Amino acid sequence: MKAIVSVIGKDKKGIIAKVSTALFDMDINIENISQTIMQDYFTMIMAVDLSESKLNFSEIAQKLDVLGKNNAVEIRIQLQSIFDSMHQVSTMDDSI
């Protein structure tokens, strides 16, 4: 099972380390990552593989939400299939 994780918040030290450590602790593999800083805001998007995690999707989402709140960033996770479907609908609507 694949998912997309996004992280947004004021830039500060340790965001990547904390998020990647949390994913590692949940047996989630980061397959691709992109991060940047835009006007003092940190943004990161990761493609992850959930297939080895012993947690279900809602448990993973809850742990990431708590991590985000504890670090003053917003962390969201979406199943890649839903993310892809939303993008396809958006692309189809643009062509109409």
C-alpha positions in Angstrom: 0.0 0.0 0.0 1.4 3.4 -1.0 0.7 6.8 0.4 1.6 10.5 0.1 2.7 12.4 3.2 2.8 16.2 3.2 4.4 18.4 5.9 4.0 22.1 6.0 5.0 24.6 8.7 7.4 27.3 9.8 10.9 26.2 9.1 13.0 25.0 12.0 15.7 22.5 12.7 14.9 18.8 12.9 11.6 18.5 10.9 12.9 16.0 8.4 14.7 14.0 11.1 11.6 13.8 13.3 9.2 12.8 10.5 11.6 10.3 8.9 12.3 8.8 12.4 8.6 8.4 13.1 8.0 6.7 9.7 10.9 4.4 10.4 9.6 3.5 13.8 6.2 2.6 12.2 8.1 0.4 9.6 7.2 2.8 6.7 9.6 3.1 3.9 10.2 6.5 2.3 10.4 5.9 -1.5 10.7 9.5 -2.7 11.0 12.8 -1.0 10.9 16.5 -2.1 11.4 19.4 0.3 11.8 23.1 -0.1 11.6 26.3 1.9 9.3 29.0 0.7 9.4 32.4 2.5 10.3 30.8 5.9 7.8 27.9 5.4 9.1 24.4 5.2 7.2 22.1 2.7 7.9 18.4 2.2 6.1 15.7 0.2 7.0 12.1 0.5 5.9 9.0 -1.4 5.9 6.1 1.2 5.2 2.4 1.3 3.0 1.2 4.1 3.1 -2.5 3.3 5.4 -3.5 6.1 3.8 -1.4 8.8 1.9 -3.3 11.5 -0.4 -0.3 12.0 -3.5 0.4 10.1 -3.9 3.6 8.0 -5.9 5.5 10.7 -3.4 4.6 13.4 -0.6 5.9 11.2 -2.5 9.1 10.4 -3.2 9.7 14.1 0.5 9.3 15.0 1.5 11.7 12.3 -1.1 14.2 13.4 0.1 14.1 17.0 3.7 14.5 15.7 2.7 17.5 13.7 0.9 19.2 16.6 3.8 18.5 18.9 6.2 20.2 16.4 4.0 23.0 15.1 3.7 21.6 11.6 0.8 20.1 9.7 1.3 16.5 8.6 -1.2 14.8 6.3 -1.2 11.4 4.8 -3.4 10.2 1.9 -3.5 6.9 0.2 -1.8 7.2 -3.2 -4.8 5.7 -4.9 -7.0 8.6 -3.6 -4.3 11.2 -4.3 -4.1 9.8 -7.9 -7.9 9.8 -8.4 -8.2 13.4 -7.2 -5.5 14.4 -9.6 -7.2 12.6 -12.5 -10.6 14.3 -11.7 -8.9 17.7 -11.6 -7.2 17.1 -14.9 -10.4 15.9 -16.5 -12.3 19.0 -15.2 -9.6 21.3 -16.6 -10.1 19.9 -20.1 -13.9 20.6 -20.1 
